[in-house]
Amino acid sequence: MHTMARRNRPSACQQLTALVCAILATTAAHAGGPAFTRLFAPAETAQTSYLNPAGMTRLEGSNFAGQLIYGHSFQTFQNDDSVTTNSGGDPRDPDPVIVPSLYYVRPIFNDDWRLGLTLNAPGGFGAGNGPNWAGRYYSDQFSLIFLAATATLARRVTPWLSLGAGVSVQYTSADSTTQVVDPGPGDAKLEVDADGAAPGYIASALFDISDRTRFGITWHSETDPDESVDVSLKRSTLPPAIVAALEKAGDNVNTTLRTPQHVDIGLYHGWDNGWSATLDAVWVDFSRFGLTEFRVDGFDLDVPDSNFKDFWIVMAGFEYPLADNMQGRLGAMYFQQPVSNEDRTFSFALDDAWGVGSGFVYTRENGSRIDFNVTAISIDNAPVDTGPLSALEPRGRVAGANSSSWALAVEFTYHVARPRRQ
């Protein structure tokens, strides 16, 4: 019985994969326009303090931005009943995502220097597939709290070049629940909690190619937080001494979890008629993503290769006049598949994605601005198959794909700019 319980317990690698995937999703959750456009070269608002710190030199006085992004996935995953060996049917519908962010920029020393402060606090991020669906032994429920506090500095070096750099302290806390085959009449429930913190670094540059054209580039370093893991096994009919031993062994698990570096580039151009265009791209060094160390009671264990691939995200947008105090916006995006079909898991069910959106920015009489953008995202069917060998173990084989997979993102941002006192 002891051997069976340990064999069916999902590894910390499986549990923590969902944690890092959520972190990556939230670090990309910044929007300057629809379809996540207007990010790295416009440098028009306090959001540049994180997206391209060098762009802060373009801002006068104190600038503040508060942003909320609401995301709702309408994904429908359907099991392939001809392959799946477990009962229980399809998972529950996905949970919505709410991502709040705060940005602040002000001059320091003299007109050549800027200080930026950013706080990102995503809430309500997670997945609730449910304790009864066919894949409950692989993925039941997951929730994440993620907090990042970032400080950046920027200086104008020449009339056409500004440089920026900063430090970001990232803290993560995740709760994960998975059902476990138990000797008794029902399933046991495994709960895994993980948390950790680590610093990351940012460097950026903004090139003023002309009065109307700018090019920006930003580098975000890898982070390697040490995660402490707590394990709890509930509803098990195993003897209490065995349950206590399993929980104690889990509590002695420590991991080092790498979130990869990424490079962001952007191009902005404006015309005399009030139109402007942006082209942005993000390269993620995703082949280095995942666990780098896995320790139990101080002993290092082998870490499997998840076969992730480097990938790109590309966004293009337009802004155009609607009225004297209102601009319209259009955008489109493409997200490259970061994992092959054969390596995809329920904790990391991403595929190619496309998005289109529209929005507007309204300038009030007091100079404050309101951004509102809506983006529709379509994701490929993201098939998942735990493999034929899994049919021989108690967790069973589960396979399926999305029959419908699209999401809606709604973004609202309020901007305030106060001129510097003379």
Protein Blocks (a to p, Z undefined) as FASTA:
>chain_A
ZZmmmmmpccfklmmmmmmmmmmmmmmmccfbehhiakllnopafklmmmmmmlmmmpgc
jdddddddddddfbdcdddfklmmbghijaddddddddddddddddehiambccdddddd
dehiacdebjkbmklmmombdcdddddddddddddfbfkbccdddddddddddddddddd
dfblbdcddddddddddddddddddddfblmbccddddddddddddddddddehiabdfk
lmmmmmmmmmmpccddddddddddddddddfkopacddddddddfklgccfbdceehiac
ddddehiacdddddddddddfbfkbccdddddddddfbdfklpcfklccccddddddddd
dddfkopacddddddddddekiadebjklmmpmnopaddddfbdcddddddddddddddd
ZZ
